[in-house]
Amino acid sequence: MDKNRKKIIINEIRYWKDHNLLPEKYSNFLLALYTEGDTDEDDNDTIEKNKEPIPYYLLWYVVNTLILFVPLTFFTLQNAIFLEITIGIVSILIAFLLHLMYKRHAKLSPSYSILMLAMLTFLITISIADEYISNQWIIYSWTLLNGVAWLVLGRIRRYTSLQISGIAIFVIICVVIIFDII
């Protein structure tokens, strides 16, 4: 029997096996018969066909994480509050649009994007407040307010990562306040 015909029969038997058109015992017997016991060679062909390419959606996780570096640009801008606020609003808008995309795509986690959006908003507001408002207690209270908002939102939406981040904010701010008082 020529190779092409044998390959067609083997593929047909695999199709029957995958779709339960033939009992597994019989399909295994027929595969062993037609492949002459050498199923490794044909299995490699099907593995190569089923092999997924590198997922493109991992790029969106990288892009979403890189947006967190936007508040670092505020250190280079001296006394340019309008520019800082504009850059902050644009980056928050981009993070929000990414969150909307994460919600629509099945392979992306919206809990990750909402965490990045919350962290970006927090970092931008703290960066601007630290530069233009020198009262640390306002910054501490804003941080605690963000922590409460993250806990509530995480609880409502069942985002565990947001809840853990909210608890981490409480622990960090308590340690900072304790060391600030001492």
WOJO-V569505 format. One record per residue. RES is the residue in one letter. PSI is psi in whole degrees, -180 to 180 (NA if undefined). NEAR is the number of other ideal C-beta (glycine too) atoms within 12 Angstrom. Layout:
res=RES psi=PSI near=NEAR
res=RES psi=PSI near=NEAR
This chain:
res=M psi=136 near=13
res=D psi=162 near=8
res=K psi=-41 near=13
res=N psi=-45 near=10
res=R psi=-40 near=12
res=K psi=-41 near=21
res=K psi=-38 near=19
res=I psi=-44 near=15
res=I psi=-42 near=22
res=I psi=-43 near=30
res=N psi=-37 near=22
res=E psi=-41 near=20
res=I psi=-41 near=29
res=R psi=-39 near=28
res=Y psi=-44 near=18
res=W psi=-41 near=20
res=K psi=-44 near=24
res=D psi=-32 near=16
res=H psi=14 near=12
res=N psi=38 near=11
res=L psi=-16 near=15
res=L psi=139 near=19
res=P psi=149 near=13
res=E psi=-36 near=17
res=K psi=-47 near=11
res=Y psi=-41 near=16
res=S psi=-38 near=26
res=N psi=-40 near=19
res=F psi=-47 near=17
res=L psi=-38 near=26
res=L psi=-43 near=32
res=A psi=-36 near=19
res=L psi=-50 near=18
res=Y psi=-26 near=25
res=T psi=-2 near=26
res=E psi=39 near=15
res=G psi=-4 near=13
res=D psi=78 near=15
res=T psi=-12 near=24
res=D psi=-40 near=14
res=E psi=-43 near=18
res=D psi=-32 near=25
res=D psi=-36 near=16
res=N psi=-36 near=13
res=D psi=-44 near=17
res=T psi=-33 near=20
res=I psi=-42 near=13
res=E psi=-35 near=12
res=K psi=-37 near=12
res=N psi=-5 near=12
res=K psi=126 near=10
res=E psi=144 near=12
res=P psi=171 near=9
res=I psi=128 near=8
res=P psi=130 near=14
res=Y psi=-23 near=14
res=Y psi=-15 near=23
res=L psi=-26 near=18
res=L psi=-35 near=17
res=W psi=-32 near=29
res=Y psi=-41 near=24
res=V psi=-46 near=17
res=V psi=-43 near=24
res=N psi=-35 near=34
res=T psi=-37 near=21
res=L psi=-23 near=18
res=I psi=-23 near=34
res=L psi=-16 near=29
res=F psi=-4 near=21
res=V psi=-44 near=32
res=P psi=-18 near=29
res=L psi=-25 near=18
res=T psi=-20 near=23
res=F psi=-23 near=29
res=F psi=-25 near=15
res=T psi=-20 near=15
res=L psi=115 near=22
res=Q psi=123 near=12
res=N psi=43 near=12
res=A psi=67 near=18
res=I psi=-37 near=18
res=F psi=-43 near=13
res=L psi=-40 near=17
res=E psi=-44 near=29
res=I psi=-40 near=21
res=T psi=-47 near=19
res=I psi=-41 near=27
res=G psi=-46 near=32
res=I psi=-41 near=20
res=V psi=-42 near=19
res=S psi=-36 near=34
res=I psi=-39 near=28
res=L psi=-42 near=20
res=I psi=-44 near=25
res=A psi=-37 near=36
res=F psi=-41 near=24
res=L psi=-38 near=20
res=L psi=-39 near=35
res=H psi=-41 near=31
res=L psi=-38 near=18
res=M psi=-40 near=24
res=Y psi=-36 near=28
res=K psi=-30 near=19
res=R psi=-27 near=15
res=H psi=131 near=21
res=A psi=-31 near=11
res=K psi=-2 near=17
res=L psi=145 near=26
res=S psi=115 near=25
res=P psi=-23 near=28
res=S psi=-34 near=26
res=Y psi=-44 near=31
res=S psi=-35 near=36
res=I psi=-34 near=34
res=L psi=-43 near=35
res=M psi=-38 near=38
res=L psi=-44 near=37
res=A psi=-42 near=36
res=M psi=-40 near=33
res=L psi=-45 near=36
res=T psi=-44 near=32
res=F psi=-48 near=36
res=L psi=-40 near=29
res=I psi=-46 near=35
res=T psi=-37 near=30
res=I psi=-39 near=28
res=S psi=-45 near=31
res=I psi=-42 near=32
res=A psi=-37 near=29
res=D psi=-34 near=23
res=E psi=-38 near=23
res=Y psi=-18 near=21
res=I psi=116 near=18
res=S psi=5 near=10
res=N psi=116 near=12
res=Q psi=-28 near=18
res=W psi=-30 near=17
res=I psi=-41 near=18
res=I psi=-41 near=26
res=Y psi=-45 near=27
res=S psi=-37 near=18
res=W psi=-39 near=27
res=T psi=-44 near=32
res=L psi=-39 near=24
res=L psi=-41 near=23
res=N psi=-42 near=32
res=G psi=-42 near=30
res=V psi=-43 near=23
res=A psi=-41 near=26
res=W psi=-42 near=34
res=L psi=-45 near=26
res=V psi=-48 near=17
res=L psi=-41 near=26
res=G psi=-36 near=26
res=R psi=-43 near=17
res=I psi=-48 near=13
res=R psi=-4 near=22
res=R psi=46 near=13
res=Y psi=103 near=28
res=T psi=-38 near=20
res=S psi=-36 near=25
res=L psi=-37 near=35
res=Q psi=-43 near=27
res=I psi=-40 near=19
res=S psi=-39 near=31
res=G psi=-42 near=31
res=I psi=-40 near=20
res=A psi=-38 near=23
res=I psi=-43 near=30
res=F psi=-46 near=23
res=V psi=-47 near=17
res=I psi=-45 near=20
res=I psi=-35 near=28
res=C psi=-42 near=18
res=V psi=-43 near=16
res=V psi=-44 near=19
res=I psi=-41 near=19
res=I psi=-46 near=12
res=F psi=-26 near=10
res=D psi=-37 near=13
res=I psi=-40 near=11
res=I psi=NA near=7
